[in-house]
């Protein structure tokens, strides 16, 4: 039960990091 919450938080962190990296690299995904 808590594992799904952890996965969701990790996914959000990865998405936020990817957004920051994409903006820095110039990728407009």
C-alpha angles and dihedrals in degrees: 000000000000089000091068090052090050091050090050092050091047091049091051091049091049092048092049091048091047090051091052092047093046091052091049092047092044097245110145098200 
